[in-house]
Amino acid sequence: MLRVVHAYGDAVGVSVGDAEILRYVYRPDPEAFESRKPYAHPVRTLGGRVVTGYRPSDHRWHKGVQMTASHLSGQNFWGGNSYVHGRGYLPLPERIGWMRHDGFSSFEVGEDRFACVEDLTWVENGGEEWAREERGLSVHSVDAAAGVWVLDWSIRLTNVRGEELRFGSPTTAGRETAGYTGLQWRGPRDFTGGTVFAPGVEGGGGGPGERFMGTRGPWLGFTAERDEWDGASTVVFAHAPENVASHHWFVRSEPTPSVAFSWAFFEEFGLPAGESFGFRYRVVVADGAWGSERVEEFLAGVPW
């Protein structure tokens, strides 16, 4: 049975038994340079193991699971230094945008499912409103015996700027194999060097996670042995079927455990004024070390 606590103006916590498995924080962060926006942290397995990292020393703007846009019409909705071709990463605070929480238009709590719709506005550094977002979050498919639960995250973004918005990444700006943007997960420190796998393929191969950098696929798995606790945890990142052709994976397990559902890895795309796009994503959080066969079986049993 799910228990949901909403601390108004701050965060929503979802618990199963004694474990708070999800805390979704929507209050504005104090540091504008980190691109203030809502995020999910901590995210835990049903066994209480945290599977997200928060403000790590290498990238203070990495916060659990969060929606980002690293290159958007000259603005940075990822946070931190901005990549400029030929000059590298530079601290350019005037480029840092943010995402304003405007409220929840839907908030439903059941015994076995929590679902909400959040309304947000994407605001560029100078205060101009560029986009309206309708974000869906859902916690479901809790299976205590199997030690697994599911977070669904959707986005529908509408351009309200009055001119086209251009979405890109450091790779579209000239840096190879750095196509990060879109929904991003930062893992905790003990996921560093973990095993990354994809449909029919076990192990990282060719460097931790690098084997899958820039590839496409319906899902990607990440498993690691944990510090302090005996055993492993697994996080699976899955696309709704309609996403796969338009996304590539950004994934590293060293030196930073991170996965992004990149919607602009190799090529920019434009969103004309007044138009919208939408995507749906799934994050499976499990105790234990899963492999491809178990992931495939589980995903097949949880329809979209």
C-alpha positions as CSV (number, residue, x, y, z in Angstrom):
1,M,0.0,0.0,0.0
2,L,1.3,3.4,-1.0
3,R,1.5,6.3,1.4
4,V,1.8,9.8,0.0
5,V,2.8,12.9,2.0
6,H,2.6,16.3,0.3
7,A,4.6,19.1,2.1
8,Y,2.9,22.0,0.3
9,G,5.4,24.3,-1.4
10,D,8.3,21.8,-0.9
11,A,8.0,18.2,-1.9
12,V,5.9,15.1,-2.4
13,G,7.0,11.9,-0.7
14,V,5.9,8.4,-1.7
15,S,6.4,5.5,0.8
16,V,5.9,1.8,0.9
17,G,6.0,0.4,4.4
18,D,9.0,2.0,6.2
19,A,10.8,3.0,3.0
20,E,10.2,6.4,1.3
21,I,10.9,5.2,-2.3
22,L,10.5,8.6,-3.9
23,R,10.8,12.2,-2.9
24,Y,9.9,14.7,-5.6
25,V,11.2,18.2,-4.7
26,Y,9.7,21.2,-6.5
27,R,10.7,24.1,-4.3
28,P,13.1,26.4,-6.1
29,D,16.8,25.6,-5.4
30,P,18.8,28.5,-4.0
31,E,21.7,28.3,-6.5
32,A,20.7,29.8,-9.9
33,F,23.9,28.5,-11.5
34,E,22.7,25.0,-11.0
35,S,19.6,25.7,-13.1
36,R,16.8,25.6,-10.5
37,K,14.2,23.0,-11.3
38,P,12.3,20.2,-9.7
39,Y,14.0,16.8,-9.2
40,A,13.4,13.4,-7.7
41,H,15.8,12.5,-4.9
42,P,16.2,10.4,-3.0
43,V,14.9,7.5,-5.1
44,R,15.1,4.2,-3.2
45,T,14.6,0.5,-3.8
46,L,11.9,-1.2,-1.7
47,G,14.8,-2.4,0.5
48,G,15.7,1.2,1.2
49,R,18.8,1.5,-1.0
50,V,19.3,5.0,-2.5
51,V,19.8,4.8,-6.3
52,T,20.2,8.6,-7.0
53,G,23.0,11.0,-6.4
54,Y,22.5,14.6,-5.2
55,R,24.9,17.5,-5.8
56,P,28.1,15.3,-6.2
57,S,31.4,17.1,-5.9
58,D,32.1,16.7,-9.6
59,H,28.8,18.2,-10.8
60,R,26.9,20.1,-8.2
61,W,24.0,20.6,-10.7
62,H,23.3,16.8,-10.9
63,K,20.3,16.1,-8.8
64,G,18.7,12.7,-8.8
65,V,16.3,12.4,-11.8
66,Q,15.5,15.7,-13.5
67,M,14.3,17.1,-16.8
68,T,17.0,19.1,-18.5
69,A,17.9,20.8,-21.8
70,S,21.6,21.4,-22.0
71,H,21.5,23.6,-25.2
72,L,18.3,25.4,-25.9
73,S,18.5,28.5,-28.2
74,G,21.6,29.7,-26.5
75,Q,20.4,28.9,-22.9
76,N,21.4,26.2,-20.5
77,F,18.6,24.4,-18.6
78,W,21.0,21.7,-17.5
79,G,23.0,23.7,-15.1
80,G,26.7,24.4,-14.4
81,N,29.3,25.4,-17.0
82,S,28.2,25.8,-20.6
83,Y,30.1,24.2,-23.5
84,V,31.3,26.6,-26.2
85,H,33.0,25.0,-29.2
86,G,36.7,25.9,-29.4
87,R,36.7,27.3,-25.8
88,G,35.5,24.3,-23.8
89,Y,33.3,24.6,-20.7
90,L,32.9,28.1,-19.4
91,P,31.0,29.5,-16.4
92,L,28.4,31.6,-18.1
93,P,25.7,32.5,-15.6
94,E,23.9,34.6,-18.0
95,R,23.0,31.5,-20.0
96,I,21.4,29.6,-17.1
97,G,17.6,29.2,-17.3
98,W,15.2,27.6,-14.8
99,M,11.9,25.7,-14.6
100,R,9.2,27.2,-12.4
101,H,6.7,25.0,-10.6
102,D,3.2,26.5,-11.2
103,G,1.1,23.9,-9.5
104,F,-0.5,20.5,-9.8
105,S,-3.4,20.2,-12.1
106,S,-4.0,16.6,-11.1
107,F,-3.1,14.7,-7.9
108,E,-4.4,11.2,-7.4
109,V,-3.5,8.7,-4.6
110,G,-4.7,5.1,-4.6
111,E,-3.6,2.0,-2.7
112,D,-1.3,0.8,-5.4
113,R,-0.8,3.9,-7.6
114,F,0.1,7.5,-7.2
115,A,-0.2,9.9,-10.2
116,C,0.0,13.6,-10.6
117,V,0.3,16.2,-13.4
118,E,2.5,19.2,-12.7
119,D,2.4,22.5,-14.6
120,L,5.7,24.2,-15.1
121,T,7.2,27.2,-17.1
122,W,10.6,27.2,-18.6
123,V,12.1,30.7,-18.0
124,E,15.3,32.0,-19.7
125,N,17.9,33.8,-17.7
126,G,16.5,37.3,-18.4
127,G,13.0,36.3,-17.2
128,E,11.3,35.6,-20.5
129,E,8.9,32.7,-20.5
130,W,9.9,30.3,-23.3
131,A,7.8,27.2,-22.8
132,R,5.0,25.6,-20.8
133,E,5.4,22.1,-19.6
134,E,2.8,19.5,-18.5
135,R,4.7,16.8,-16.6
136,G,3.2,13.5,-15.6
137,L,4.6,11.4,-12.7
138,S,3.3,8.0,-11.7
139,V,4.4,5.4,-9.2
140,H,3.0,2.0,-9.7
141,S,3.6,-1.8,-10.1
142,V,5.0,-2.2,-6.6
143,D,6.0,-5.8,-6.1
144,A,7.4,-6.4,-2.6
145,A,8.2,-10.1,-3.3
146,A,10.2,-9.2,-6.4
147,G,11.7,-6.1,-4.8
148,V,10.7,-3.8,-7.6
149,W,8.6,-0.7,-8.4
150,V,8.1,1.6,-11.4
151,L,8.3,5.4,-11.9
152,D,6.7,6.8,-15.1
153,W,7.7,10.3,-16.2
154,S,6.1,12.1,-19.2
155,I,6.6,15.5,-20.7
156,R,4.5,17.7,-23.0
157,L,6.3,20.9,-23.9
158,T,4.7,23.9,-25.7
159,N,6.7,26.8,-27.2
160,V,5.3,30.1,-25.9
161,R,8.3,32.2,-26.9
162,G,6.9,33.6,-30.1
163,E,9.7,32.2,-32.2
164,E,11.3,28.8,-32.8
165,L,13.1,27.1,-30.0
166,R,16.2,25.1,-31.0
167,F,17.2,22.0,-28.9
168,G,20.7,20.6,-29.0
169,S,23.5,19.2,-26.9
170,P,27.3,19.6,-26.4
171,T,27.7,17.2,-29.3
172,T,25.6,19.2,-31.7
173,A,27.8,22.2,-30.6
174,G,30.9,20.3,-31.6
175,R,32.0,18.0,-28.7
176,E,32.1,14.3,-29.5
177,T,30.2,11.7,-27.4
178,A,28.7,14.3,-25.1
179,G,25.1,14.4,-26.4
180,Y,23.5,14.8,-23.0
181,T,20.2,16.5,-22.7
182,G,16.6,15.5,-21.8
183,L,15.5,13.4,-18.8
184,Q,18.7,12.7,-16.8
185,W,19.6,10.3,-13.9
186,R,22.6,10.7,-11.8
187,G,23.6,7.6,-9.8
188,P,25.1,7.5,-6.3
189,R,28.8,7.2,-5.9
190,D,28.8,3.4,-5.5
191,F,27.3,3.0,-9.0
192,T,30.6,4.2,-10.4
193,G,32.0,1.3,-12.5
194,G,28.7,-0.5,-12.5
195,T,27.5,-2.8,-15.2
196,V,25.5,-1.3,-18.1
197,F,23.5,-3.6,-20.4
198,A,20.9,-3.5,-23.1
199,P,18.5,-5.9,-24.8
200,G,20.4,-9.2,-25.4
201,V,23.8,-7.7,-24.3
202,E,25.3,-8.1,-20.9
203,G,28.2,-6.1,-19.5
204,G,29.6,-2.7,-20.4
205,G,32.3,-3.9,-22.9
206,G,34.7,-1.5,-24.6
207,G,34.9,0.7,-21.5
208,P,32.3,1.2,-18.7
209,G,29.0,2.2,-20.4
210,E,30.8,3.5,-23.5
211,R,29.6,0.6,-25.6
212,F,26.1,2.1,-25.5
213,M,27.0,5.8,-25.8
214,G,25.0,7.3,-28.6
215,T,23.1,4.1,-29.4
216,R,19.3,3.6,-29.7
217,G,17.2,1.0,-28.0
218,P,14.0,0.4,-26.1
219,W,15.7,0.2,-22.7
220,L,19.0,0.3,-20.9
221,G,19.9,-1.4,-17.6
222,F,22.4,-0.3,-14.9
223,T,23.3,-2.5,-12.0
224,A,25.9,-2.2,-9.2
225,E,27.1,-3.8,-6.0
226,R,26.4,-1.5,-3.1
227,D,28.5,0.0,-0.4
228,E,27.5,-0.8,3.2
229,W,24.9,-3.3,2.2
230,D,25.4,-6.8,0.9
231,G,24.0,-7.1,-2.5
232,A,23.2,-5.1,-5.7
233,S,20.6,-2.7,-7.0
234,T,19.4,-2.3,-10.6
235,V,17.9,0.7,-12.4
236,V,16.3,0.2,-15.8
237,F,15.5,3.1,-18.2
238,A,12.8,2.4,-20.7
239,H,11.2,4.3,-23.6
240,A,7.6,4.3,-24.6
241,P,7.5,2.7,-28.0
242,E,7.0,6.0,-29.8
243,N,10.2,7.5,-28.4
244,V,12.8,5.1,-29.6
245,A,13.4,6.5,-33.1
246,S,13.9,10.0,-31.9
247,H,16.3,9.3,-28.9
248,H,19.8,8.1,-28.3
249,W,21.4,7.0,-25.0
250,F,23.9,9.1,-23.1
251,V,25.5,6.8,-20.6
252,R,28.6,6.6,-18.5
253,S,29.5,4.5,-15.5
254,E,32.9,6.1,-15.1
255,P,33.9,8.5,-13.9
256,T,30.3,9.6,-13.3
257,P,27.4,7.2,-13.2
258,S,24.8,8.9,-15.4
259,V,22.1,8.1,-18.0
260,A,20.1,10.6,-20.1
261,F,17.3,9.9,-22.5
262,S,18.8,12.3,-25.1
263,W,16.5,13.8,-27.6
264,A,19.2,15.8,-29.4
265,F,22.4,13.7,-29.2
266,F,23.7,14.1,-32.7
267,E,21.3,16.6,-34.3
268,E,19.4,19.7,-33.2
269,F,15.7,19.9,-33.7
270,G,13.4,22.9,-33.7
271,L,10.1,23.5,-32.0
272,P,8.1,26.2,-33.9
273,A,6.2,28.9,-31.9
274,G,2.9,27.6,-30.5
275,E,3.7,23.9,-31.2
276,S,4.3,21.1,-28.8
277,F,6.1,17.8,-28.4
278,G,5.6,15.0,-25.9
279,F,7.6,11.9,-24.7
280,R,7.0,9.2,-22.1
281,Y,9.7,7.4,-20.1
282,R,9.9,4.7,-17.5
283,V,12.4,4.0,-14.6
284,V,12.3,0.6,-13.0
285,V,13.9,0.5,-9.5
286,A,14.9,-3.0,-8.2
287,D,16.8,-4.7,-5.4
288,G,19.3,-7.3,-6.7
289,A,21.4,-7.7,-9.9
290,W,19.1,-8.1,-12.9
291,G,20.1,-9.2,-16.4
292,S,18.5,-8.8,-19.8
293,E,16.2,-11.7,-19.6
294,R,14.7,-10.6,-16.4
295,V,14.3,-7.0,-17.6
296,E,12.6,-8.1,-20.8
297,E,10.2,-10.3,-18.8
298,F,9.3,-7.6,-16.4
299,L,8.8,-4.9,-19.0
300,A,6.6,-7.2,-21.0
301,G,4.3,-7.5,-18.0
302,V,3.9,-3.8,-17.4
303,P,2.1,-2.3,-20.5
304,W,2.2,1.3,-21.3
